[in-house]
Structure formats: C-alpha cells, structure tokens
Amino acid sequence: MCKFLIHNVLTMAAFVLLTVGLAFAGDKTKPTPVTVKVDTAQAPEAVAWAERAKQLVIKWHPIIANLLKSEGFTPASEVNLVFKTDMKGPASTSRNTISISVQHIAKNPNDFGMVVHELTHVLQRYAKLNKDNWWLVEGIADYIRYYRYEPRTRLPRIDPTKASYRDGYKTSARFLAWIERKYDKAIITELNAALRKGQYRPELFEAWTGQTIDQLWDAFIRAAPQR
C-alpha cells in the first residue's frame, strides 16, 4: 500500500513538473536586457542622481517594453542618459538618448517620473509618425508615468470648456486611462502597435470600443473623473 501511494505521489509530481515545464517552454516572451550609459561630464554634481536614474531605467525598461510590445519589434537594448547644463526644458529624447537638464533636477530632485516618460519615448520608436498624432505619443508617455509608475499622483481637473483629447500629456493620459478602464484594457498596447506600424487612424477607437473618439471624449467629460 505504501509503495502504491509513493508511486502515485511521484507520478503526480512528475506530471506537475512536466506541465510547468511546458508552460515555460510555450512562453517566448523574455525581457530585453538593457545597457545604460551615463554621461555626467557637464555635471559631476549629478552623479548620485544619475545613478538612481540609471537603476530606474534598468528596472522599468522591460516593464514598458512589455506594455508597448508589438509583432516584429525589438526594443532598444541600450539607453544613454546625458546630463546637460544648457537645456531649456526638463528633458528630451532622440532615438535611444535621453538628455536631462541639470538645472531641472537641481530644482526638482524627486522628478524621476520625467525619466520614465522619456524612457517611454525611447521604446515607442515610431518610424512613420504623422504629426497630427503627437498627442497620442505624449499621452501614452504620460499614461505610463502617471498610471503605471506614479499611480498615486493627483492630476489637475480638466476644464471641459477648454480641454481636448488632442492636448496630449496629462489630459490625453487621463482620457486613455478612462477608456482602458471603461472599454478596452488593451488600448495602450493596441494604439502603440498601430502607431508603430504607421496604421493608426481615429476610426480604430470605434472598432475597439464601439464609440467614435469624439463620443468617447464627450462621455469622458461628462464623467468628470478625478483620476
């Protein structure tokens, strides 16, 4: 009897191990390893901040890459962080290089969300972008910042008499997050794939949600979400 029970236990354990092994074998998704290079030549005083930014990029690169995945696309495996003393804005991104204002981080030492926003631009990599769609580019980047990295941030209320989904940044991020919550949980990934392939058009919102983009915006404004 004992031998019979032991045999059954071993058989069951082997089955479980086989099942788990097959599950992992079927999962082809692997995080892309990233190399982060830091240039603080213009700002040696920013070395400590730069190191924190580097670790943030290493942690969030695979998270964002997975959220913005699309067929046939390989995300950048190298990210450059360059700290500059002659920038007007907080930061900017060109291909896989993020330039960061030393003056900005001196005044805003906790603004690491800015790095996540710019890292999103590195991973978006839209080769055929229509300038009319810039609001989506910035909206997706701010969505990842405020709804994934900083989900507890309280965003300002939207003025329905002045705002538009085309405003980009926080306004578009809130609009996209609302659509995600109410209609389509995959909206960010779907929009990103369409933009990356140069196939985005406003009619996609109706195809995915059953509502035109203007109908969605009207409903969003009526809902007056706090987040």
C-alpha positions in Angstrom: 0.0 0.0 0.0 2.8 2.4 0.9 4.6 1.6 -2.3 1.4 2.3 -4.2 1.0 5.7 -2.5 4.6 6.6 -3.1 4.3 5.7 -6.7 1.2 7.9 -7.2 2.9 10.8 -5.4 5.9 10.6 -7.6 3.8 10.2 -10.7 1.8 13.3 -9.8 4.9 15.3 -9.0 6.4 14.4 -12.4 3.1 15.5 -14.1 3.2 18.8 -12.3 6.8 19.4 -13.3 6.1 18.5 -16.9 3.1 20.8 -17.0 5.1 23.7 -15.6 8.0 23.0 -18.0 5.6 23.1 -20.9 4.1 26.3 -19.8 7.5 28.0 -19.6 8.6 26.4 -22.9 5.5 27.9 -24.5 6.3 31.4 -23.2 8.6 33.0 -25.7 8.5 36.4 -24.0 11.8 37.3 -22.5 12.8 40.8 -21.1 15.2 42.5 -23.3 18.4 43.2 -21.4 19.4 46.8 -21.4 22.7 48.6 -21.1 22.5 52.1 -19.6 25.4 54.5 -20.3 25.6 57.7 -18.2 27.3 60.9 -19.2 27.7 63.5 -16.3 30.8 65.2 -17.8 28.9 68.6 -17.7 27.5 68.0 -14.2 29.7 65.9 -11.9 27.4 67.1 -9.0 24.6 65.0 -10.6 26.4 61.6 -10.3 24.3 60.3 -7.4 21.0 61.4 -9.1 22.2 59.9 -12.4 22.9 56.5 -10.7 19.3 56.4 -9.4 18.0 57.3 -12.9 20.2 54.5 -14.3 18.7 51.9 -11.9 15.2 53.2 -12.7 15.8 52.7 -16.4 17.1 49.2 -15.8 14.0 48.3 -13.8 11.4 49.9 -16.0 12.8 49.2 -19.4 11.3 45.6 -19.5 8.1 46.7 -18.0 7.5 49.4 -20.6 8.8 47.3 -23.4 6.3 44.6 -22.5 3.4 47.1 -22.3 4.4 48.5 -25.7 5.2 45.2 -27.4 4.2 44.6 -31.0 4.9 41.9 -33.5 8.3 42.0 -35.1 9.6 44.9 -33.0 12.7 44.7 -30.9 13.1 47.4 -28.3 16.4 49.4 -28.0 18.9 47.4 -25.9 21.0 50.5 -25.0 19.9 53.7 -23.4 22.1 56.8 -22.9 21.5 59.3 -20.2 23.2 62.6 -20.9 23.1 65.4 -18.3 23.3 68.9 -19.8 23.6 72.4 -18.4 22.3 74.3 -21.5 18.7 72.9 -21.8 15.5 74.9 -21.8 13.1 72.1 -20.9 13.4 69.4 -18.3 14.4 66.6 -20.7 14.2 65.5 -24.3 14.7 62.2 -26.2 16.4 61.4 -29.5 16.3 57.8 -30.5 17.9 56.0 -27.5 19.4 59.1 -25.9 17.7 60.9 -23.1 19.1 64.4 -22.4 18.3 65.7 -18.9 18.5 69.3 -17.7 20.9 69.7 -14.7 19.0 72.8 -13.6 15.7 71.0 -13.6 16.8 68.1 -11.4 18.5 70.6 -9.1 15.1 72.3 -8.6 13.1 69.1 -8.8 15.3 66.3 -7.2 12.4 63.9 -6.9 11.2 64.1 -10.6 12.2 60.6 -11.6 8.8 60.3 -13.4 10.3 62.5 -16.1 12.8 59.8 -16.8 10.0 57.2 -17.1 8.2 59.5 -19.6 11.4 59.9 -21.7 12.2 56.2 -21.5 8.7 55.5 -23.0 9.7 57.7 -26.0 12.9 55.6 -26.4 10.7 52.4 -26.5 7.9 53.8 -28.6 10.2 54.3 -31.7 7.5 55.3 -34.2 9.2 55.4 -37.6 6.3 56.7 -39.6 4.6 59.2 -37.3 2.0 61.6 -38.6 2.5 65.0 -36.8 -1.3 65.0 -36.1 -0.8 62.1 -33.8 1.7 63.7 -31.4 -1.0 63.9 -28.8 -1.1 60.2 -28.6 2.7 59.9 -28.4 2.8 62.2 -25.4 -0.5 60.9 -23.9 0.9 57.3 -23.9 4.2 58.5 -22.3 2.3 60.4 -19.6 -0.1 57.4 -19.1 2.8 55.2 -18.3 4.3 57.8 -16.0 1.1 58.7 -14.1 -0.9 55.4 -14.2 1.9 52.8 -14.0 4.9 54.5 -12.3 3.2 57.2 -10.2 -0.4 55.9 -9.9 -1.0 57.9 -6.7 -0.3 61.3 -8.3 -3.3 63.6 -8.1 -3.7 65.2 -11.5 -5.4 68.6 -12.0 -9.0 68.7 -13.0 -9.8 69.1 -16.7 -11.6 72.3 -17.8 -14.3 70.9 -20.3 -14.7 74.3 -21.9 -11.0 74.4 -23.0 -9.6 70.9 -23.0 -9.4 68.4 -25.8 -8.1 64.9 -26.1 -5.6 66.4 -28.6 -3.9 68.4 -25.8 -1.5 65.5 -25.2 0.4 64.8 -21.9 -1.8 64.6 -18.7 -5.1 65.3 -20.4 -4.6 62.6 -23.1 -3.2 60.3 -20.4 -6.4 60.6 -18.3 -8.6 60.1 -21.4 -6.7 56.9 -22.4 -6.7 55.6 -18.8 -10.5 56.1 -18.7 -11.0 54.3 -22.0 -8.8 51.5 -20.7 -10.9 51.2 -17.5 -14.3 51.5 -19.2 -13.9 49.9 -22.6 -10.7 48.3 -23.6 -8.0 47.0 -21.2 -5.5 46.6 -24.1 -6.0 50.1 -25.6 -2.4 51.3 -24.9 -0.8 48.2 -26.5 -3.2 48.4 -29.5 -2.6 52.1 -30.1 1.1 51.7 -29.8 1.2 48.8 -32.3 -0.9 50.9 -34.8 1.3 53.9 -34.4 4.5 51.8 -34.7 3.2 50.3 -38.0 2.0 53.7 -39.3 -1.5 52.3 -39.4 -3.2 54.5 -36.7 -6.4 56.2 -37.6 -9.1 57.7 -35.4 -11.6 55.1 -36.6 -9.8 52.5 -34.6 -11.3 53.8 -31.4 -14.8 52.9 -32.8 -13.6 49.5 -33.9 -12.2 48.7 -30.5 -14.8 50.3 -28.2 -17.9 50.7 -30.3 -17.8 54.5 -29.8 -16.1 57.2 -32.0 -13.3 59.1 -30.4 -15.5 62.2 -30.1 -18.3 60.2 -28.5 -15.7 58.8 -26.0 -14.4 62.3 -25.2 -17.9 63.6 -24.6 -18.6 60.7 -22.2 -15.3 61.2 -20.5 -16.0 64.9 -19.9 -19.4 64.1 -18.5 -17.9 61.5 -16.2 -15.5 64.2 -14.9 -13.1 61.7 -13.5 -10.8 62.8 -10.7 -8.0 60.5 -12.0 
